[in-house]
Amino acid sequence: MADAYLSWGTVLCKMKRYEEGFEKFDQALTIAPELVGVSRQWGEALLELEHYEEARGHLLKAVEQEPNQFDAAMNLAVANLKTAREQDAIDALHELEKKHPWHHRLHYLLGTIYMGKGNHQR
């Protein structure tokens, strides 16, 4: 049943019906507090809403639950950047780079960070 609430919440958020989606995520967590995927989906929706600090909290939990989940780690790096935790983002991206050395989104984000810092040699 918790999986159904997770799926329902994800669909609602994709439809931009965030509050309804968050209610479904909350229902999923009420049934199964450690259900994998809820924190990632909730965090991604909060990123879209530009609620970066709250998104970061959900994405931290998502990365703890799913350490090999690429999108959760990338979104956490974005949330870190948006909440003035640039070095945390850089460190996390370099760790992620060890697992996904050729992923273009990862290198694009790192390049954007370094270009903004004036470090064109990295």
C-alpha positions, 0 to 999 in steps of 0.5 A, a space after each residue: 500500500 505504501 508503494 501505491 501512495 509513493 507512486 500516486 504522490 509522484 504522479 501528482 507532483 509531476 502534474 504540479 499538484 504538489 500539496 496533494 503529492 506531499 500528502 501522499 508521500 506523508 501517507 506512504 511514510 506513515 505506513 512504511 517510514 523507511 520506504 525507499 524513494 519517498 525522500 528522493 521524490 519529495 526532494 525533487 519536487 521541493 527543488 522544483 518549487 525552489 524550497 532548497 533547504 527543505 529539499 536538501 533535508 529530503 535528499 540527504 535522507 535519499 542519498 543515505 537510503 540509496 547511496 548508488 542512486 545517481 539522480 538523488 546525489 545530483 539533486 543533493 549537489 544542486 540543493 547544496 549549491 542553492 543553499 550556499 554549501 558549494 564545497 559540499 556540492 563539489 565534494 559530493 560530485 567528486 565522490 559521485 564521479 568515482 562511480 560515474 566517471 563519464 556522466 555528462 550532467 555531473 561534468 557539466 555541473 562541476 564545470 559550471 561551478 569551476 567556471 564561476 570560481 574562475 578555475 578554468 584549469 580543473 
